[in-house]
Amino acid sequence: MLLEVRDLTVKYGMAEAVKDISIEVEDGSIVSIVGANGAGKTTILRTISGLKQPAAGEIWFQGGRIDTMAPHQIVKLGIAHIPEGRIVFAPMSVLDNLKMGAYLRHDKTDVARDLDATYHYFPILKKRSRQLAGSLSGGEQQMLAIARALMAKPKLLTMDEPSMGLSPKLVGEVGRIIKDINGRGVSIILVEQNARLAFKLSDKAYVLETGRITLGGSAKELADDERVKKAYLGG
């Protein structure tokens, strides 16, 4: 098992944002977490990435416990996080944003090779390489956020609402990119309000409601579940 979240509880003050949840991610898979806004999805990703400390439970990655580690240590192990909202370093160029993704790497030759591969994968970023990241369109900023995370050379990529605010055409493009990244051997945890997209892309899925997992199983099974259809897929 690549990642195991065991009986995780996360609090903000006295309030429990996530309550006693367990999640498993197999190597090479895409696992989605769907749920309404405020259900706790972002909190789970922030805790896996070390940005939030759990009140209880454990997180294991490749057989080692990581919930007591600092974020930069977790990145070095091979977990990269793409936060909600297409957060980029707006005053910096596209190129410098990509270099920041590889900040903890010291293999300069491999970094240069990965940068070339990234430009091949996202040709618009090569065209915009000297442009300030804050001047990119919303779709281009999402591409940059994904590409920057890939420059960390992750084994596991956690993505928080990558389709949010994008046009239907760009949502389809982001979906294709996610499948392509996974096809290159990167495992993915996908947090999405767009349940239809999440189930289409994923091998396994969890439904999160008010901080608790209420359903879990294969994405196909959940997509066919009448309760899920009524709550998340429009009947």
C-alpha positions, 0 to 999 in steps of 0.5 A: 500500500502506498498511503494509509490514513488510519483513524484520522481526526483533525480539529480546528480549535475544539471543532472536529473537521475530520472524524476518525477516517481511514483511507488507502491509496494503492501504488499507481491508482487514482483515489477520489474524495467527493463531498459538499463544500465544507465536508473536510476534503481540503483538511484531509489533503492539508494533513497528509501534506503536513500543513495541519497536524492531526488530533488523533490517528496516523498517516503512513507512506511507503511503510513509514509514518509521516504525520509527525513530519514537516511539510518539506520532509514530506515533499522530499519523500515524494508527496506533492500537493496542489492546493485549491484555487490555482495558487501560483507565485503571481509576481514570479515568472512561469519559469521561476514557478516551475523551478520552485517546484524542484527547490528541494531537488539537487539533481540538476541534470534530471531537473533540466530534463524534467523541465523540458518534459514539462514544456513538452507536456504543457507547451503553453507554459513554454510559450509563457515561460518569461511571463508573470504567473499572475498574468496567466488565464485561470486555465493556464494558472491551473496548468502551471500549478500542476506542472510545478507540483510535477517538478518535485518528481512526486510518487503521490500527487494530491489535487484539491479541486483542480476543475474549480472555476474552469470552463467545461472545455478546460475541465475536460482538458484537466481530466485528460492531464490527470489520466496522463499523469497517472499513466506515467506512474504517479498515484493521485488523490483527487478532491472534487466537488465535480463528482461526475469527473471524479468517478470517471477518472478514479479507480477508488472513491470515498464519499465524505459528509461532515467530516466522516466517510459515509461510503467507500469502494470502487469508483464505478460502484459508487457512481452506480449507487442510488444514494450517490446519484441522488446526492452528487450526480443529479439523480 
